């Protein structure tokens, strides 16, 4: 009866949340699985229209075909089935390789990831759409590299929840990439039997949380702690083999408990790293590789982690440089505020009651800084004492532990199992704070984290509410306040737009001191296409321009240019002002707004801004206009209309050959031989081929009606 009810409800389900409500976070009936996975992965019927490659001409085609043959041979199917499976595998993987521009390599997990999808017995085009969505949404970027960020993050999570086990593996020089690469690349499909994988993915997709993979892996390791540490005298290779094969011990009946524990660990872990790393670690792998190679080639001395890292204050040095799990100021302050207001300590989800993360904040700044302003629940532990007066420091640590026990017993707002250390935010002082944190980690203290950015980050986050949220805040002695006031007094007059654009690039070239490199950079800004031939003149609209109707008595200028480079010179210089304006826009209900504006087509995308930020968005088309809707985090089905463009204003659409999914729309008018550019939008559109067909067709139809 439950399956019958679920099958009736599933027809109206729209998102993974609907599937979770219907299936209650449990494994799904086999007949419902294809539809449920389609809903959870947000694969629409329009995605099935992508043409599959019928020409097998990849440089690595022989390798791909050989791996497919080897893989099919291990399945043990009948000869007739082998031919069909072989055809599906090679067609889907070849198409994916061509469209996504990601080189195929043996052991990259594509074949194993496809097997559970082939078991759904859907047509090739539907299987391809599911495979593409699965890799984009749930497979972490960077797994191909030993020093990839997914492995650094997993080690930090293990250090947070079981520092003793983490220390043991570190001592054995066993890094996560040695044993969990196949887990991450295939969502355990390479390590577990098919029925276990299907049941696990049922639960996984309902959660709609890509970082769920890390907590599943965490449970796998922690549950086998005794077995792992029992091999202390074993060889390193023996340990790695045992760790790699641990998932194979899972049985179908173990899946609900296994996933329940992963959910528990997720709720017992600070969550800010998910927001900070989501766009970097998940998404279009081809674009991730493209950005990695692009900046890597521009400077061998620069380290690229993400196009967003330059503007990401929460992870200034990247996750690979973090001493322990980072926590952002917003999460810490919100936790302190909810504790002080008497918010409930427990959440109940899926019949599992767990405590939420509550921090015991340890302020490690010098006494004079602490006394000039601190959060009300902060315990002061002067990090300078560790070297200057070790005995006094040991006494202070004992006092800290005692104070925490007493606060927990009394149910105080300062009580918390999770230790979060706070420094000043200045590197020269925080070296001592790092030593304090290291001393706690060496003692295998559980749940140790550190506030990224220190007190400066809290100061910035609180903004105008400093006096309400800080105790004993003294403007005259607070170093952050004094620093801000000094910088305001000494700040130079407003710069011209050209200088402002260059200043935004200064951080990226701070290590490139030679005049030769600076000259190349300036040349790139002036002529990003690198062509010596004279390009079409593009300039911004001027007040004295006399502009007539577009396309009247002039050559067509509308084009899709596969070779065009990103033209930063045409981006408005002051993007911060644009961001402020967009933040004030009205929030609309997407479905209702679409009906009111006669929207005929929509495409999920990510809006790319000049400050290297991505925003989840929707490209919407009506008969006369093109819109960019920026999704509102935390408000499902709502968005801000950040751009409304007449189809007649589109003068150019460009993309890069190396990354065709990054589309730039330029708006303006044609005047003689010039393109007069007034504005532009840059969108990362996963299904760019279909989107561009629809956009160009709509523009042509609109222009025809205008001429009539």
C-alpha positions as CSV (number, residue, x, y, z in Angstrom):
1,X,0.0,0.0,0.0
2,X,2.9,2.4,0.8
3,X,4.4,1.7,-2.7
4,X,1.0,2.3,-4.4
5,X,0.5,5.6,-2.5
6,X,4.0,6.7,-3.4
7,X,3.6,5.8,-7.0
8,X,0.5,8.0,-7.2
9,X,2.1,10.9,-5.4
10,X,5.4,10.7,-7.4
11,X,3.6,11.9,-10.6
12,X,3.1,15.3,-9.0
13,X,6.5,15.5,-7.3
14,X,8.7,18.3,-8.7
15,X,11.9,18.3,-6.6
16,X,14.0,16.1,-4.3
17,X,12.1,17.6,-1.3
18,X,8.9,16.2,-2.7
19,X,10.5,12.8,-3.2
20,X,11.9,13.0,0.4
21,X,8.4,13.8,1.7
22,X,6.9,10.8,-0.2
23,X,9.6,8.2,0.3
24,X,10.6,9.4,3.8
25,X,14.4,9.1,3.2
26,X,14.3,5.4,2.7
27,X,15.2,3.1,-0.2
28,X,12.8,3.3,-3.1
29,X,10.7,0.6,-4.8
30,X,12.4,-0.6,-8.0
31,X,9.5,0.5,-10.2
32,X,9.6,4.0,-8.8
33,X,13.3,4.4,-8.9
34,X,13.7,5.8,-12.4
35,X,11.1,8.5,-11.9
36,X,12.4,9.3,-8.4
37,X,16.0,9.7,-9.5
38,X,14.9,11.9,-12.4
39,X,13.0,14.2,-10.0
40,X,15.9,14.3,-7.5
41,X,18.5,15.0,-10.2
42,X,16.2,17.7,-11.7
43,X,16.4,16.1,-15.1
44,X,13.6,17.5,-17.3
45,X,12.3,15.9,-20.5
46,X,13.9,18.7,-22.5
47,X,17.3,17.3,-21.4
48,X,16.6,14.1,-23.3
49,X,16.8,16.0,-26.7
50,X,20.6,16.3,-26.6
51,X,21.9,14.4,-29.7
52,X,24.3,11.6,-28.8
53,X,27.5,11.2,-30.8
54,X,27.5,8.7,-33.6
55,X,31.1,9.3,-34.6
56,X,33.8,7.6,-32.4
57,X,36.8,9.6,-33.2
58,X,38.3,10.7,-29.9
59,X,42.1,10.7,-29.6
60,X,41.7,8.3,-26.7
61,X,38.9,6.3,-28.4
62,X,40.8,3.0,-28.5
63,X,41.5,3.3,-24.7
64,X,37.8,4.1,-24.0
65,X,36.6,1.2,-26.1
66,X,39.1,-1.2,-24.5
67,X,38.0,-0.2,-21.0
68,X,34.3,-0.6,-22.0
69,X,35.0,-4.1,-23.4
70,X,36.9,-5.1,-20.2
71,X,34.1,-3.7,-18.0
72,X,31.3,-5.5,-19.9
73,X,33.3,-8.8,-19.8
74,X,33.3,-8.6,-16.0
75,X,29.5,-8.2,-15.8
76,X,28.8,-11.8,-17.0
77,X,25.8,-10.9,-19.2
78,X,24.6,-12.9,-22.1
79,X,26.3,-12.2,-25.4
80,X,23.2,-10.4,-26.8
81,X,23.1,-8.1,-23.7
82,X,26.9,-7.5,-23.9
83,X,26.5,-5.9,-27.3
84,X,23.8,-3.6,-26.1
85,X,25.6,-2.6,-22.9
86,X,28.8,-2.1,-24.9
87,X,27.0,0.2,-27.3
88,X,25.4,2.2,-24.6
89,X,28.6,2.7,-22.6
90,X,30.7,3.8,-25.6
91,X,28.1,6.1,-27.0
92,X,27.3,7.8,-23.7
93,X,30.9,8.3,-22.6
94,X,32.1,9.5,-26.0
95,X,29.3,12.1,-26.1
96,X,30.0,13.2,-22.6
97,X,33.8,13.5,-23.4
98,X,33.1,15.6,-26.4
99,X,30.5,18.0,-25.0
100,X,32.1,18.5,-21.6
101,X,35.7,18.6,-23.0
102,X,37.1,16.4,-20.2
103,X,39.7,13.9,-21.3
104,X,38.9,10.3,-20.6
105,X,41.4,8.3,-18.5
106,X,41.3,4.7,-17.3
107,X,40.1,4.5,-13.7
108,X,38.3,7.8,-13.6
109,X,35.1,6.1,-12.4
110,X,32.8,6.9,-15.4
111,X,32.1,3.3,-16.2
112,X,31.3,2.3,-12.7
113,X,29.1,5.4,-12.3
114,X,27.1,4.4,-15.4
115,X,26.3,0.9,-14.3
116,X,23.5,1.7,-11.8
117,X,22.0,4.1,-14.3
118,X,22.1,1.4,-17.1
119,X,20.3,-0.9,-14.6
120,X,17.3,1.5,-14.8
121,X,16.9,0.2,-18.4
122,X,16.0,3.6,-19.9
123,X,16.8,4.8,-23.4
124,X,20.3,6.0,-24.2
125,X,19.4,9.7,-24.2
126,X,17.7,9.5,-20.8
127,X,20.6,7.6,-19.3
128,X,23.0,10.2,-20.7
129,X,21.0,13.0,-19.1
130,X,21.0,11.3,-15.7
131,X,24.7,10.6,-16.0
132,X,25.5,14.2,-16.8
133,X,23.4,15.5,-14.0
134,X,24.9,13.0,-11.5
135,X,28.5,13.9,-12.3
136,X,27.7,17.7,-12.3
137,X,25.8,17.7,-9.0
138,X,27.4,15.0,-6.9
139,X,31.0,14.1,-8.0
140,X,33.6,16.4,-6.4
141,X,36.0,18.3,-8.6
142,X,39.6,17.6,-8.0
143,X,39.5,13.9,-7.4
144,X,42.0,13.3,-10.2
145,X,44.7,15.0,-8.2
146,X,46.5,13.7,-5.2
147,X,46.3,17.1,-3.6
148,X,42.7,17.7,-4.6
149,X,40.5,19.7,-2.2
150,X,38.0,16.9,-1.6
151,X,40.8,14.8,0.1
152,X,41.9,17.8,2.2
153,X,38.3,18.4,3.3
154,X,37.8,14.8,4.2
155,X,40.9,14.8,6.3
156,X,39.7,17.9,8.2
157,X,36.4,16.2,8.8
158,X,38.1,13.1,10.1
159,X,40.3,15.3,12.3
160,X,37.3,17.0,13.7
161,X,35.4,13.9,14.6
162,X,38.2,11.4,15.4
163,X,41.6,13.2,15.8
164,X,43.1,10.0,17.2
165,X,42.3,7.9,14.1
166,X,43.4,10.8,11.8
167,X,46.7,11.1,13.7
168,X,47.2,7.3,13.3
169,X,46.7,7.5,9.5
170,X,48.9,10.6,9.2
171,X,51.7,8.7,11.1
172,X,51.4,5.9,8.6
173,X,51.5,8.4,5.8
174,X,48.1,7.2,4.5
175,X,46.4,10.2,2.9
176,X,42.7,10.1,1.9
177,X,43.4,10.0,-1.8
178,X,45.0,6.6,-1.4
179,X,41.8,4.9,-0.2
180,X,38.7,7.0,-1.0
181,X,39.4,8.2,-4.5
182,X,37.1,5.5,-6.0
183,X,34.5,6.3,-3.3
184,X,34.3,9.9,-4.4
185,X,34.6,9.3,-8.1
186,X,31.8,6.7,-8.2
187,X,29.6,7.4,-5.1
188,X,30.7,3.9,-3.9
189,X,29.5,2.2,-7.1
190,X,33.0,0.8,-7.7
191,X,33.2,-0.7,-4.3
192,X,29.7,-2.0,-3.4
193,X,27.4,-4.4,-5.2
194,X,24.6,-3.0,-7.3
195,X,21.7,-3.5,-4.9
196,X,23.6,-1.7,-2.1
197,X,24.5,1.2,-4.5
198,X,20.9,1.6,-5.6
199,X,19.6,1.7,-2.0
200,X,22.3,4.1,-1.0
201,X,21.7,6.4,-4.0
202,X,17.9,6.3,-3.2
203,X,18.6,7.9,0.2
204,X,21.5,10.1,-1.1
205,X,19.5,11.8,-3.8
206,X,16.6,12.5,-1.5
207,X,18.9,14.5,0.8
208,X,19.9,16.7,-2.2
209,X,23.2,17.4,-0.4
210,X,26.4,16.8,-2.3
211,X,28.5,16.9,0.8
212,X,26.6,13.9,2.1
213,X,29.2,11.8,0.4
214,X,31.9,13.0,2.8
215,X,29.8,11.9,5.8
216,X,29.1,8.5,4.4
217,X,32.8,8.1,3.9
218,X,33.4,9.4,7.5
219,X,31.1,6.8,8.9
220,X,32.8,4.1,6.9
221,X,36.2,5.0,8.4
222,X,35.2,5.7,12.0
223,X,33.1,2.5,12.3
224,X,36.2,0.5,11.3
225,X,38.5,2.3,13.8
226,X,39.3,-0.7,15.9
227,X,40.0,-2.8,12.8
228,X,42.2,-0.1,11.3
229,X,44.3,0.6,14.4
230,X,44.6,-3.1,15.1
231,X,46.8,-3.2,12.0
232,X,49.4,-0.9,13.6
233,X,52.2,-3.4,12.8
234,X,50.9,-4.1,9.3
235,X,52.4,-2.6,6.1
236,X,51.2,0.6,4.6
237,X,50.0,-1.1,1.4
238,X,48.1,-3.7,3.5
239,X,46.3,-0.9,5.3
240,X,45.5,1.0,2.1
241,X,44.0,-2.1,0.5
242,X,41.9,-2.8,3.6
243,X,40.6,0.8,3.7
244,X,39.8,0.9,0.0
245,X,37.8,-2.3,0.1
246,X,35.8,-1.5,3.3
247,X,32.6,-0.5,1.4
248,X,32.4,-4.0,-0.2
249,X,31.4,-5.3,3.2
250,X,28.1,-3.3,3.2
251,X,24.9,-5.3,2.7
252,X,21.5,-4.1,1.6
253,X,20.1,-4.2,5.1
254,X,22.9,-2.1,6.4
255,X,22.1,0.9,4.2
256,X,19.4,2.6,6.4
257,X,21.6,2.6,9.5
258,X,24.7,3.6,7.5
259,X,22.9,6.6,5.9
260,X,21.3,7.5,9.3
261,X,24.7,7.7,10.9
262,X,26.0,9.9,8.0
263,X,23.0,12.2,8.5
264,X,23.8,12.4,12.3
265,X,27.5,13.3,11.6
266,X,26.3,15.9,9.1
267,X,24.2,17.6,11.8
268,X,27.0,17.4,14.3
269,X,29.4,19.3,12.0
270,X,29.7,23.0,11.5
271,X,28.0,23.8,8.1
272,X,29.7,26.9,6.9
273,X,32.3,25.0,4.8
274,X,29.5,23.7,2.6
275,X,28.5,27.2,1.5
276,X,32.1,28.3,1.1
277,X,33.1,25.3,-1.0
278,X,30.0,24.3,-2.9
279,X,30.6,26.2,-6.1
280,X,34.2,25.3,-6.1
281,X,33.9,21.6,-5.4
282,X,30.8,20.7,-7.3
283,X,29.6,21.8,-10.8
284,X,30.9,21.6,-14.3
285,X,34.2,19.8,-14.1
286,X,35.2,21.0,-17.5
287,X,34.9,24.6,-16.4
288,X,36.7,23.8,-13.2
289,X,39.6,22.4,-15.2
290,X,39.5,25.3,-17.6
291,X,39.8,27.9,-14.8
292,X,42.5,25.8,-13.1
293,X,44.6,25.6,-16.3
294,X,43.9,29.2,-17.3
295,X,45.3,30.8,-14.2
296,X,48.0,28.2,-13.7
297,X,49.4,29.1,-17.1
298,X,49.2,32.8,-16.4
299,X,51.6,32.4,-13.5
300,X,53.5,29.4,-12.3
301,X,53.9,31.0,-8.9
302,X,50.2,31.4,-8.3
303,X,48.1,28.6,-6.7
304,X,44.6,28.3,-8.1
305,X,41.8,26.7,-6.1
306,X,38.7,28.3,-7.6
307,X,37.6,31.3,-9.5
308,X,35.8,32.4,-6.4
309,X,38.8,32.0,-4.0
310,X,40.2,35.5,-4.6
311,X,37.0,37.0,-3.2
312,X,36.3,34.4,-0.6
313,X,37.2,35.7,2.9
314,X,36.3,32.5,4.6
315,X,39.1,30.5,3.0
316,X,41.9,32.9,2.4
317,X,44.6,30.3,1.9
318,X,42.5,27.5,0.6
319,X,41.2,24.4,2.3
320,X,44.6,22.6,1.8
321,X,46.3,25.1,4.2
322,X,43.7,24.9,7.0
323,X,45.0,23.7,10.3
324,X,41.6,22.4,11.4
325,X,38.0,22.7,10.2
326,X,37.2,26.4,9.4
327,X,34.1,28.1,10.7
328,X,32.8,31.4,9.3
329,X,31.8,34.4,11.4
330,X,28.2,34.2,10.4
331,X,27.8,30.7,11.7
332,X,29.6,31.4,14.9
333,X,27.7,34.6,15.7
334,X,24.3,33.0,14.8
335,X,25.1,30.1,17.1
336,X,26.0,32.4,20.0
337,X,22.9,34.5,19.4
338,X,20.6,31.4,19.3
339,X,22.2,30.0,22.4
340,X,21.7,33.3,24.3
341,X,18.1,33.5,23.2
342,X,17.3,30.1,24.5
343,X,16.7,28.4,21.2
344,X,16.0,24.6,21.4
345,X,19.0,22.3,21.5
346,X,17.5,19.6,19.4
347,X,16.1,19.1,15.9
348,X,14.0,16.2,14.9
349,X,14.2,14.9,11.3
350,X,13.3,11.5,10.0
351,X,12.6,10.3,13.6
352,X,16.2,11.0,14.5
353,X,16.8,13.4,17.4
354,X,20.3,15.0,17.5
355,X,21.9,18.0,19.1
356,X,22.7,20.9,16.9
357,X,26.2,22.3,16.8
358,X,26.8,24.6,19.7
359,X,30.2,26.2,20.1
360,X,32.3,26.9,23.2
361,X,34.2,29.9,22.0
362,X,37.9,30.4,23.0
363,X,39.2,33.9,22.4
364,X,43.0,33.6,22.1
365,X,43.8,37.3,21.6
366,X,46.0,39.2,24.0
367,X,44.2,40.5,27.2
368,X,44.2,44.2,26.1
369,X,42.5,43.2,22.8
370,X,40.0,41.0,24.6
371,X,39.1,43.7,27.0
372,X,38.5,46.2,24.2
373,X,35.6,44.1,22.9
374,X,34.5,40.4,22.7
375,X,31.5,38.2,22.2
376,X,29.6,37.7,25.4
377,X,30.1,33.9,25.7
378,X,33.8,33.9,24.8
379,X,36.3,32.3,27.2
380,X,39.6,34.2,27.2
381,X,42.8,32.1,26.8
382,X,45.8,34.4,26.0
383,X,47.9,32.5,23.4
384,X,51.0,34.5,24.3
385,X,51.1,32.6,27.7
386,X,52.0,29.4,25.9
387,X,55.6,30.5,25.3
388,X,56.0,33.3,27.9
389,X,54.5,31.5,30.9
390,X,53.8,27.8,30.2
391,X,52.7,27.0,33.8
392,X,50.1,29.8,33.7
393,X,49.0,28.6,30.3
394,X,48.5,25.1,31.6
395,X,46.5,26.4,34.5
396,X,44.4,28.5,32.1
397,X,43.6,25.4,29.9
398,X,42.4,23.5,33.0
399,X,40.3,26.5,33.9
400,X,38.9,26.4,30.3
401,X,37.9,22.8,30.5
402,X,36.4,23.2,34.0
403,X,34.4,26.3,32.8
404,X,33.0,24.3,29.9
405,X,31.9,21.4,32.1
406,X,30.3,23.8,34.5
407,X,28.5,25.7,31.7
408,X,27.2,22.4,30.3
409,X,26.0,21.3,33.7
410,X,24.2,24.6,34.2
411,X,22.7,24.7,30.7
412,X,24.5,28.0,30.1
413,X,24.4,29.8,26.8
414,X,28.2,29.4,26.7
415,X,27.9,25.6,26.9
416,X,29.1,23.7,23.9
417,X,30.9,20.5,22.9
418,X,32.4,22.1,19.9
419,X,35.6,24.2,20.6
420,X,36.0,27.2,18.2
421,X,39.2,29.1,18.6
422,X,39.3,32.8,17.7
423,X,42.4,34.9,16.9
424,X,42.8,38.5,15.9
425,X,42.8,38.0,12.2
426,X,46.4,39.2,11.8
427,X,48.9,36.6,10.8
428,X,51.8,37.8,13.0
429,X,49.6,37.5,16.1
430,X,47.7,34.4,15.1
431,X,50.8,32.3,14.8
432,X,50.5,31.8,18.6
433,X,46.8,31.0,18.2
434,X,47.7,28.3,15.7
435,X,50.2,26.8,18.3
436,X,47.4,26.7,20.9
437,X,45.0,24.9,18.4
438,X,47.8,22.5,17.5
439,X,48.3,21.6,21.2
440,X,44.6,20.7,21.6
441,X,44.8,18.6,18.4
442,X,47.9,16.8,19.6
443,X,45.9,15.8,22.7
444,X,43.2,14.3,20.4
445,X,40.6,16.8,21.5
446,X,37.3,16.3,19.7
447,X,35.4,18.9,17.7
448,X,38.2,21.5,17.3
449,X,37.6,24.3,14.8
450,X,38.9,27.8,14.1
451,X,37.2,31.0,13.1
452,X,38.5,32.1,9.7
453,X,39.4,35.7,9.7
454,X,39.4,35.9,13.5
455,X,38.0,38.9,15.4
456,X,38.3,41.1,12.3
457,X,35.8,38.8,10.5
458,X,33.4,39.1,13.5
459,X,33.8,42.9,13.6
460,X,33.0,43.1,9.8
461,X,30.1,40.7,10.1
462,X,28.4,42.6,12.9
463,X,28.8,45.9,11.2
464,X,26.5,48.6,12.7
465,X,25.4,46.2,15.5
466,X,28.7,46.0,17.2
467,X,27.5,47.7,20.4
468,X,24.6,45.3,20.7
469,X,26.5,42.1,20.2
470,X,29.9,42.8,21.8
471,X,30.7,43.3,25.4
472,X,33.0,46.1,26.6
473,X,33.5,47.3,23.1
474,X,35.8,50.4,23.2
475,X,36.1,52.3,20.0
476,X,39.3,54.1,21.1
477,X,41.2,50.9,22.0
478,X,39.7,48.4,19.6
479,X,42.5,47.7,17.1
480,X,40.0,46.9,14.3
481,X,38.1,50.2,14.8
482,X,41.4,52.1,14.9
483,X,42.6,50.4,11.8
484,X,39.4,51.2,9.9
485,X,39.4,54.9,11.0
486,X,43.0,55.2,9.9
487,X,42.4,53.7,6.5
488,X,39.4,56.0,5.9
489,X,41.5,59.1,6.7
490,X,44.3,58.0,4.5
491,X,42.2,56.7,1.6
492,X,42.9,58.3,-1.7
493,X,40.3,60.1,-3.8
494,X,38.0,58.1,-6.0
495,X,39.8,56.6,-9.0
496,X,38.7,56.5,-12.6
497,X,37.0,53.4,-13.9
498,X,40.1,52.3,-15.8
499,X,42.2,52.4,-12.7
500,X,39.5,50.6,-10.7
501,X,39.4,47.7,-13.2
502,X,43.2,47.3,-12.9
503,X,43.1,47.5,-9.1
504,X,40.7,44.5,-9.1
505,X,43.3,42.5,-10.9
506,X,46.2,43.6,-8.7
507,X,45.7,40.8,-6.2
508,X,46.1,38.2,-9.0
509,X,49.4,39.8,-10.2
510,X,50.9,40.7,-6.9
511,X,53.6,38.1,-7.3
512,X,54.4,39.0,-10.9
513,X,56.9,41.9,-10.4
514,X,58.6,42.0,-13.8
515,X,57.7,44.6,-16.4
516,X,57.4,41.9,-19.0
517,X,54.5,40.1,-17.3
518,X,52.8,43.4,-16.5
519,X,53.1,44.3,-20.1
520,X,51.5,41.1,-21.2
521,X,48.7,41.6,-18.7
522,X,48.0,45.1,-20.0
523,X,48.1,43.7,-23.6
524,X,45.5,41.1,-22.6
525,X,43.2,43.7,-21.1
526,X,43.4,45.8,-24.2
527,X,43.2,43.0,-26.7
528,X,41.9,39.8,-25.0
529,X,41.5,37.9,-28.2
530,X,45.2,38.2,-28.9
531,X,44.6,38.8,-32.6
532,X,46.7,41.1,-34.6
533,X,43.9,41.6,-37.1
534,X,41.7,44.6,-36.6
535,X,38.5,43.3,-34.8
536,X,35.1,44.9,-35.1
537,X,35.0,48.1,-33.1
538,X,33.1,47.7,-29.9
539,X,32.5,50.7,-27.7
540,X,30.0,51.8,-25.0
541,X,27.0,54.0,-25.8
542,X,27.8,57.7,-25.7
543,X,25.3,60.5,-25.1
544,X,25.8,62.1,-28.6
545,X,25.2,58.8,-30.5
546,X,22.4,59.1,-33.1
547,X,21.1,55.6,-33.3
548,X,18.5,54.2,-35.7
549,X,16.9,50.9,-35.8
550,X,19.2,47.9,-35.6
551,X,19.9,45.7,-38.7
552,X,18.6,48.5,-41.0
553,X,20.9,48.9,-44.1
554,X,23.8,47.3,-42.3
555,X,25.5,43.9,-42.3
556,X,24.2,41.5,-39.7
557,X,26.3,41.7,-36.6
558,X,24.5,39.1,-34.5
559,X,26.8,36.1,-34.2
560,X,27.9,33.2,-32.1
561,X,31.7,33.3,-32.0
562,X,33.4,30.2,-30.8
563,X,36.8,31.8,-30.7
564,X,36.0,35.0,-28.8
565,X,37.8,35.4,-25.6
566,X,36.2,36.9,-22.5
567,X,36.4,40.7,-22.9
568,X,36.9,42.2,-19.5
569,X,37.2,45.7,-20.9
570,X,33.5,45.8,-21.7
571,X,32.5,44.9,-18.1
572,X,31.2,47.8,-16.0
573,X,34.0,48.9,-13.8
574,X,32.2,49.3,-10.5
575,X,30.4,45.9,-10.0
576,X,29.9,46.6,-6.3
577,X,27.4,49.3,-7.2
578,X,25.6,46.9,-9.5
579,X,25.5,44.3,-6.7
580,X,24.0,46.8,-4.3
581,X,21.3,47.8,-6.8
582,X,20.4,44.1,-7.5
583,X,20.1,43.4,-3.8
584,X,17.3,45.9,-3.6
585,X,15.3,44.3,-6.3
586,X,11.9,42.8,-5.6
587,X,11.8,39.1,-4.9
588,X,9.2,37.3,-7.0
589,X,7.5,33.9,-7.1
590,X,9.1,32.3,-10.2
591,X,6.0,30.3,-11.3
592,X,3.6,33.3,-10.9
593,X,6.0,35.7,-12.4
594,X,6.6,33.5,-15.4
595,X,2.9,33.3,-16.1
596,X,2.5,37.1,-15.8
597,X,5.3,37.7,-18.2
598,X,4.4,35.0,-20.8
599,X,7.7,33.1,-20.4
600,X,8.1,30.5,-23.1
601,X,11.4,28.8,-22.0
602,X,13.7,28.6,-19.0
603,X,17.2,27.3,-18.6
604,X,19.0,26.8,-15.3
605,X,22.4,28.6,-15.2
606,X,24.9,30.4,-13.1
607,X,25.4,34.1,-13.4
608,X,29.1,35.1,-13.5
609,X,30.0,38.5,-12.2
610,X,33.2,40.5,-12.7
611,X,34.1,40.0,-9.0
612,X,34.6,36.2,-9.7
613,X,31.3,35.3,-8.0
614,X,28.7,32.8,-9.3
615,X,25.0,32.9,-8.5
616,X,22.5,30.2,-9.2
617,X,20.1,31.7,-11.7
618,X,17.6,31.0,-14.4
619,X,17.7,32.3,-18.0
620,X,14.0,33.0,-19.0
621,X,12.7,33.9,-22.5
622,X,9.4,35.5,-23.6
623,X,8.4,36.6,-27.1
624,X,10.1,40.0,-26.7
625,X,12.4,39.8,-23.7
626,X,15.2,37.8,-22.1
627,X,15.5,37.8,-18.3
628,X,18.1,36.7,-15.8
629,X,16.5,35.5,-12.5
630,X,18.9,35.1,-9.6
631,X,17.6,32.5,-7.1
632,X,17.2,33.5,-3.5
633,X,19.0,31.2,-1.1
634,X,16.7,29.6,1.5
635,X,13.5,30.6,-0.4
636,X,12.6,27.9,-2.8
637,X,10.8,29.0,-5.9
638,X,11.7,32.7,-5.5
639,X,14.2,34.9,-7.3
640,X,15.3,38.4,-8.1
641,X,14.9,39.8,-11.6
642,X,18.4,41.1,-12.0
643,X,18.3,41.7,-15.8
644,X,15.5,42.4,-18.3
645,X,16.8,42.7,-21.9
646,X,14.8,43.3,-25.1
647,X,15.6,40.7,-27.7
648,X,16.2,43.5,-30.2
649,X,19.1,44.8,-28.0
650,X,21.2,41.6,-28.4
651,X,24.1,42.4,-30.7
652,X,26.5,39.6,-30.0
653,X,26.6,36.2,-28.4
654,X,30.0,34.8,-27.7
655,X,31.5,31.6,-26.2
656,X,34.9,30.1,-25.8
657,X,36.0,27.1,-27.8
658,X,37.6,25.5,-24.8
659,X,34.5,26.0,-22.7
660,X,31.3,26.4,-24.8
661,X,29.0,26.5,-21.8
662,X,30.2,29.9,-20.7
663,X,28.0,32.3,-22.8
664,X,28.4,36.1,-23.0
665,X,25.4,38.2,-24.2
666,X,26.3,41.7,-25.3
667,X,23.6,44.4,-25.7
668,X,23.5,47.6,-27.6
669,X,22.9,48.8,-31.1
670,X,24.6,48.7,-34.5
671,X,25.9,52.0,-36.0
672,X,27.7,51.9,-39.3
673,X,30.5,49.4,-38.8
674,X,30.5,49.8,-35.0
675,X,28.9,47.7,-32.3
676,X,27.9,50.1,-29.6
677,X,27.8,48.0,-26.4
678,X,25.7,49.3,-23.5
679,X,25.7,46.2,-21.2
680,X,26.5,42.5,-21.0
681,X,25.5,39.3,-19.1
682,X,27.8,36.3,-18.7
683,X,26.1,33.0,-17.9
684,X,27.3,29.4,-17.3
685,X,24.6,27.3,-19.0
686,X,25.0,23.5,-18.6
687,X,22.7,22.8,-21.6
688,X,24.1,25.7,-23.7
689,X,23.5,24.0,-27.1
690,X,19.7,23.8,-26.6
691,X,19.6,27.2,-24.9
692,X,21.4,28.9,-27.8
693,X,19.1,27.3,-30.4
694,X,16.1,28.6,-28.5
695,X,17.5,32.1,-27.9
696,X,18.6,32.6,-31.5
697,X,15.3,31.3,-32.9
698,X,13.4,33.6,-30.6
699,X,15.5,36.6,-31.6
700,X,15.0,35.9,-35.3
701,X,11.2,35.5,-34.9
702,X,11.1,38.8,-32.9
703,X,13.0,40.7,-35.4
704,X,10.8,39.4,-38.2
705,X,7.7,40.7,-36.4
706,X,9.4,44.1,-35.9
707,X,10.2,44.4,-39.6
708,X,6.6,43.5,-40.5
